């Protein structure tokens, strides 16, 4: 719309001319307005910075508190440890004596854990033989606490810790079943072998038979149950006694 040659209420983004309104004019330079706007922005930035500083200070205080608490707990634990060590020192002699007892008992179990009472076995062998059979010689072979007895390669043969080789004289030839029947009652008996049986010119048979024994033959004079009374862990040493020849 045009009034006296001027356009009123033009379209688009052009500002409209207000007729009859209060007179207004921006006499300040544009730099003043920009400064006012920037002042508000600076105030917002300062407020955000203050908030960040407060939050950072709170986190720092919490971290310092946690560190202080940890130091206090560490000091308490160190004091408690020192107290326990001091109390243990009061019983140092008793602890040393107890340790020495346990070490000696352990050594005794190792040294005697593979012990076999051969005198009892020889008596048992002689008692198992009939009246017309004579024990000519006997030899035993076993293990020591440092080395075990060699085991058979045949899986059908049982494990053994000692071997008893006997030479007997009898009026009749002995077979493996005969030896098993005679010696099967021995403690720790595993099996028997008869490698040789021959008739001598004197008219008697001389038979060599071998008896294998397992861990049941051990004397166990100092069992592990006895050691547990002194606080030593239960256990049994797996080994055997060294062999020696026996001549009745």
ZAVO-685713 format. One record per residue (C-alpha): residue number from 1; x, y, z. Coordinates in Angstrom, 2 decimals. Example, Ala and Ser with C-alpha at 12.3 -4.5 7.8 and 13.67 -1.06 7.14 Angstrom:
residues 2
  num     east    north       up
    1    12.30    -4.50     7.80
    2    13.67    -1.06     7.14
END
This chain:
residues 248
  num     east    north       up
    1     0.00     0.00     0.00
    2     1.39     3.42    -0.89
    3     0.60     6.63     1.00
    4     1.98     9.85    -0.37
    5     4.44     7.92    -2.40
    6     5.66     5.69     0.56
    7     5.10     1.95     0.84
    8     3.30     0.84     4.03
    9     3.05    -2.82     5.11
   10     5.35    -4.19     2.44
   11     5.80    -7.92     2.17
   12     8.92    -9.93     2.84
   13    11.35    -9.19     5.62
   14    11.29    -5.40     5.19
   15    10.39    -3.56     8.43
   16     6.95    -2.00     8.51
   17     6.47     1.72     8.96
   18     4.40     2.45    12.06
   19     2.32     5.59    11.71
   20     1.26     7.48    14.84
   21     3.68     5.59    17.19
   22     6.12     7.15    19.67
   23     9.23     8.46    18.05
   24    12.32     6.29    18.62
   25    15.80     6.54    17.32
   26    19.01     4.56    18.14
   27    21.56     7.28    18.66
   28    24.22     5.07    20.36
   29    26.86     3.58    18.18
   30    26.51    -0.18    17.44
   31    29.64    -0.97    19.54
   32    27.70    -0.07    22.73
   33    25.00    -2.63    21.98
   34    27.57    -5.29    21.16
   35    29.35    -4.58    24.44
   36    26.11    -5.03    26.37
   37    25.45    -8.37    24.71
   38    29.01    -9.56    25.30
   39    28.72    -8.59    28.98
   40    25.87   -11.06    29.42
   41    27.86   -13.77    27.68
   42    30.86   -13.10    29.93
   43    28.67   -13.36    33.00
   44    27.42   -16.78    31.83
   45    30.98   -17.97    31.22
   46    32.07   -16.80    34.67
   47    29.11   -18.62    36.27
   48    30.00   -21.87    34.45
   49    33.65   -21.51    35.49
   50    32.63   -21.03    39.12
   51    30.47   -24.16    38.97
   52    33.34   -26.17    37.47
   53    35.72   -24.95    40.19
   54    33.26   -25.92    42.92
   55    32.76   -29.39    41.41
   56    36.52   -29.89    41.01
   57    37.13   -28.79    44.58
   58    34.53   -31.30    45.85
   59    36.13   -34.15    43.89
   60    39.57   -33.21    45.19
   61    38.28   -33.13    48.76
   62    36.67   -36.57    48.34
   63    39.92   -38.00    46.94
   64    41.91   -36.54    49.83
   65    39.44   -38.04    52.30
   66    39.73   -41.48    50.74
   67    43.53   -41.26    50.74
   68    43.53   -40.23    54.39
   69    41.20   -43.12    55.29
   70    43.47   -45.58    53.49
   71    46.51   -44.27    55.35
   72    44.72   -44.64    58.68
   73    43.69   -48.24    57.87
   74    47.25   -49.06    56.77
   75    48.65   -47.67    60.00
   76    46.20   -49.72    62.05
   77    47.07   -52.92    60.17
   78    50.79   -52.27    60.58
   79    50.29   -51.77    64.30
   80    48.30   -54.99    64.52
   81    50.99   -56.90    62.60
   82    53.71   -55.56    64.86
   83    51.67   -56.63    67.90
   84    51.25   -60.17    66.55
   85    54.96   -60.46    65.77
   86    55.78   -59.30    69.27
   87    53.46   -61.91    70.77
   88    54.94   -64.66    68.58
   89    58.40   -63.72    69.77
   90    57.29   -64.58    73.31
   91    56.73   -68.20    72.21
   92    59.74   -68.47    69.88
   93    61.37   -71.20    71.96
   94    58.21   -73.29    72.03
   95    57.70   -72.91    68.28
   96    61.32   -73.87    67.61
   97    61.03   -76.96    69.80
   98    57.76   -77.98    68.12
   99    59.32   -77.56    64.67
  100    62.31   -79.68    65.66
  101    60.00   -82.43    66.94
  102    58.02   -82.43    63.71
  103    61.18   -82.58    61.59
  104    62.55   -85.51    63.59
  105    59.27   -87.38    63.37
  106    59.12   -86.82    59.63
  107    62.70   -88.09    59.25
  108    61.87   -91.15    61.37
  109    58.85   -91.95    59.21
  110    60.94   -91.69    56.05
  111    63.69   -93.89    57.48
  112    61.36   -96.58    58.81
  113    58.42   -96.23    56.41
  114    59.76   -99.07    54.20
  115    60.91  -101.26    57.05
  116    59.95  -104.95    56.92
  117    60.35  -107.28    59.89
  118    62.22  -110.02    58.06
  119    62.56  -112.16    61.15
  120    58.77  -112.44    61.29
  121    58.63  -113.30    57.58
  122    61.29  -116.00    57.85
  123    59.41  -117.51    60.76
  124    56.19  -117.37    58.72
  125    57.83  -119.09    55.74
  126    59.25  -121.86    57.88
  127    55.91  -122.32    59.63
  128    54.10  -122.62    56.27
  129    56.38  -125.41    54.99
  130    55.48  -129.05    55.64
  131    57.64  -131.18    57.92
  132    59.44  -132.92    55.04
  133    60.54  -129.62    53.45
  134    63.76  -127.87    54.46
  135    64.58  -124.20    53.87
  136    68.08  -124.21    52.44
  137    68.58  -120.46    51.85
  138    66.64  -117.26    51.66
  139    67.43  -113.88    50.13
  140    65.36  -110.71    50.12
  141    65.50  -107.74    47.81
  142    63.61  -104.52    48.33
  143    63.69  -100.78    48.08
  144    65.26   -98.06    50.14
  145    63.72   -94.71    51.10
  146    65.71   -93.22    48.22
  147    64.82   -95.71    45.46
  148    61.91   -98.03    44.82
  149    61.96  -101.62    43.65
  150    61.86  -102.13    39.90
  151    58.33  -103.01    38.79
  152    57.46  -105.75    36.29
  153    56.81  -104.87    32.67
  154    54.02  -107.46    32.50
  155    50.75  -105.68    33.42
  156    49.33  -108.98    34.70
  157    51.87  -109.06    37.51
  158    51.06  -107.05    40.62
  159    53.08  -104.16    42.01
  160    55.62  -105.15    44.63
  161    57.93  -103.53    47.17
  162    60.04  -106.57    48.08
  163    61.06  -109.91    46.66
  164    61.85  -113.06    48.68
  165    63.84  -115.80    46.93
  166    63.86  -119.17    48.69
  167    65.66  -122.41    47.93
  168    64.00  -125.40    49.56
  169    64.57  -129.15    49.50
  170    61.66  -131.54    49.45
  171    60.86  -135.11    48.43
  172    58.46  -133.86    45.71
  173    58.77  -131.23    43.00
  174    57.06  -127.92    43.76
  175    54.91  -126.03    41.25
  176    53.55  -122.47    41.29
  177    50.16  -123.55    42.73
  178    51.99  -125.45    45.46
  179    53.99  -122.35    46.43
  180    50.89  -120.14    46.33
  181    49.09  -122.56    48.63
  182    52.04  -122.56    51.06
  183    52.96  -118.86    51.05
  184    49.64  -117.19    50.20
  185    49.00  -116.47    53.87
  186    52.05  -114.22    54.26
  187    51.24  -110.58    54.98
  188    51.55  -108.55    51.78
  189    51.68  -111.61    49.47
  190    51.23  -110.66    45.80
  191    52.23  -113.66    43.71
  192    54.82  -116.41    43.38
  193    57.10  -117.83    40.69
  194    59.04  -121.10    40.41
  195    61.96  -120.53    38.06
  196    63.74  -123.79    38.90
  197    62.96  -127.20    40.39
  198    65.36  -130.08    39.79
  199    65.97  -133.55    41.15
  200    69.31  -133.91    42.91
  201    71.42  -137.12    42.88
  202    70.73  -137.47    46.57
  203    67.08  -138.14    45.70
  204    65.41  -134.88    46.76
  205    64.07  -131.97    44.73
  206    65.73  -128.59    45.11
  207    63.27  -125.87    44.20
  208    63.85  -122.15    43.84
  209    60.73  -120.05    44.22
  210    60.20  -116.30    44.38
  211    57.54  -114.51    46.44
  212    56.60  -110.89    45.79
  213    55.29  -108.66    48.58
  214    53.38  -105.38    48.47
  215    53.10  -102.50    50.96
  216    51.11  -104.65    53.33
  217    54.42  -106.19    54.37
  218    55.68  -102.95    55.90
  219    56.11  -103.06    59.66
  220    54.67   -99.52    60.10
  221    56.23   -99.06    63.52
  222    55.57   -95.32    63.38
  223    52.31   -94.80    61.46
  224    51.26   -91.37    60.26
  225    48.32   -91.33    62.69
  226    50.77   -91.08    65.57
  227    52.52   -88.12    63.95
  228    49.21   -86.24    63.55
  229    49.00   -85.93    67.35
  230    51.90   -83.48    67.14
  231    50.41   -81.48    64.27
  232    52.23   -83.31    61.49
  233    50.20   -83.97    58.35
  234    49.13   -87.58    57.86
  235    50.87   -89.42    55.06
  236    52.76   -92.54    54.15
  237    56.07   -92.75    52.36
  238    55.97   -94.91    49.29
  239    59.22   -96.87    49.26
  240    60.78  -100.15    50.40
  241    63.48  -101.59    52.65
  242    66.84  -102.46    51.20
  243    67.35  -106.19    50.87
  244    69.95  -108.37    52.53
  245    70.76  -112.03    52.43
  246    69.45  -114.24    55.24
  247    70.91  -117.61    56.05
  248    68.92  -119.56    58.61
END
